[in-house]
Amino acid sequence: MQIKDRIKELRRVKASELLPNPKNWRRHPASQGNALRGVLSEIGYADALIAYETTDGLKLIDGHLRAETTPDMEVPVLVTDLNEEEADKLLATLDPLAAMASRDQDSLLSLLGTLDVQNDSVRLMLDALVVGENEFLPDLEGTPTLDSLTEEYGEYDPSGLWSEIRMKVPPELKAHFDIWLANGEGINEVEKLGYLLGYATDIKE
């Protein structure tokens, strides 16, 4: 199999001049932004954004949150020679490919044991990773109400309600919920959410 090299150059571009991709399907909750700012403050830029040439300028394929976070900086950008169709294909596959990697928990714990992490948001992200949570999640203050979620997703829709709700609560609550559920508790989706929100209220108080 002959594999093409589609990288034309590494170029440094003011982030605000990069065009956001309207087809970008990834969404970035506040906790991910906080974690990114934490990593940037402790390490800085050590990875490049990815873009392709258009008649209007460089359009992003990967790196939207980084560009939004540091709009006044000149950031490293891998400029590709992809056409729009190829760029769309890369946009659709970058994250799923990375998510397919399996994990070695012992190696992860060994790695994390060597780190001195100062930023609270980065520590929260890594703590969530240890208990098997890969999503970036909002803080406790952003936990939705039972009424707002049941209004949005319906009270008894197992195919949609819980999977959506579970993405909206902090990782420490989800870890606690998993222990609770493992003991055979919880009858329906709304009861599960009510338990989690009640636990969140206890933490806040």
N, C-alpha and C positions, 0 to 999 in steps of 0.2 A: 504494500500500500504506500503510495506516494503522498506525503503530508506537506501541505503548503505552509509557508510562513507568511501570515497575513499582517504582521506588524511592520508598518512603514518606518516609524520613528518613535522615539520618546521625546515628547515636546512638553515644555512647561507653559501653562496657559492660566491666565487669571480665571478662577473658578466661575465667577459671575458671567463670563463670556461663553461658557459652555452651554449648549442648548439642551434643556431637559427633553427626554424622550417621552412623547405623549402616550406611547404604548407600554411604558414601564408599569409592570403589574405588582411590584413590591411596594408595601406600605411600611412606614417607619414610625412606630409609636415613640412616645417621649422617652421611655427608658432606654431604647436603642440609641437615640440621640445623645442621652446623658452618658451612656457607656462609650460611645464613639468619642465624645469630647474628652472623657477621662483617658482613653487610650492615646489620643492625640497629645494630651497634655503631658503624659508620662513618657511617651516614645516619640511622637511626631509622625510625619509621613514616611512610611516605609513600604508603601505599595502604590501602584499607579491606577488611576481611573482608566476606563477604556472608552474610546469614541471612534466615530467614523466621519469621513468628510461628506458634507452636503453643500449645496449651492449657497445655503444660508450660514454655514459655519460648521464647527465640530459639534456633532450630536452625540450625547452620552448613550452608552450601552450599559456601563456599570460604573457606579460611583456617585449616584444622585445625592445620597445623604451627605457624603463627604463634601461635595460641591456646595450644597446648601449650608453646611456647617462652617465652611471657611471661604465665603464668597470673595473676600478681598485678597486672598492669597494666590500666588502662582503655584499651581499644583501639577504634579507629574501626570501626564496623560499618554497612554499608549494609543497612537493614532494608527488605525487599521485601514486597509484598502477594501473593506467589505462594502458590498452594495446594500441597499435597504433590506432586501429579502434575507440576506445572510446575517445582517445585523439583528433582525427580528428573531432569527433562529438562535443566535447566541444569547440574546436577551432572555429567551424562553428557557434556555437550558443551563445557564451558568449556575444558578442556585440549586436546582434539582440535582445536578451532577455532584456538587459539593455535599449535598445532604445524603447522598447514597453511601458515603464513607461510613464504615462501622467504627466502633470505638473500643479501645482497650482501657477499661476502668483503672486498672493498676498503673498503667503508663500515664493516664491522665492525672491521677492523684499524685504520682511521683513528680510529674512536671509542675503541678500547682504547688506542691510542697517546697519548690525551689524559688517561688516568686515572692517578691515584696511589693504588693499592690497597695498603693496609697489611696486611690480614688474609690469612693463608696459605690458608685454606680458600676464600676468595673468589678468590684468584689461581689456585688449582687449578681451580676451576669455569670461570674464563675461559680458562685454558690449554686445557682440554678442549673448550671451545666453538670455539676457533681451529682445532683439528684435526678438527672436525666431530662431536664427541661431545656429544649433548644430554642424556644421562642423568646423573643424580646418582648417584655411585658410592661404595662403601665404600673406606676407606683400605687400604693394603697389608696392614696387620695383620689385616684382615677377609677376605683372600683365602682361599677355601675350598680344601680338599684335593681331589686327584683322586679319591680313594676316596669321599669324602662326596658329590661331585657325580655320579659315575657310579652310585652307589647310589640317588641321588634321581631321576636322569633316564634311566638306562639307558646302556649303553656305545655302542650304534650306532643311535641314533635321530636321524637328521639333521633330522627335522621339528621336534624339540623340544630336543635336547641343547645344540647350540651356541648357539642364540638365547638360551636361558636362561643358559648359562654366561657368555656375553659380557656379560650385564648385571651379573655378579657380580665382575668384575675391574676394577681401576683404569684410568682413561682412558689413562694413559701406557703401560700394558701393551698395551691394545687398539691404540693407534697403532703401537706397535712390531710387534705381530702383523700388522697390515695390510701393513706393508712386507715382512715375512717371507712372507706369503701371496702377495703380488703377484709374488714371485720363483718361484712355482710349487711352494712347499713345503707340506707338510701333507697327509696321506693321509685321515685320518678325524677325527671330532670329538674323540676321546680324545687323539689325538696333538696336535691343536691346543691342547687344554687343558694337556696335559703340557708343551708348549713354553712356554706363558704362565706356568704355575706355576714352571717352572724359571727363567725370566727374573725372576720376582718374588723367588725365593729369592736370585738373584744380587744383586738390588738391596738386599735386606735385609742381606746379608752385607757 
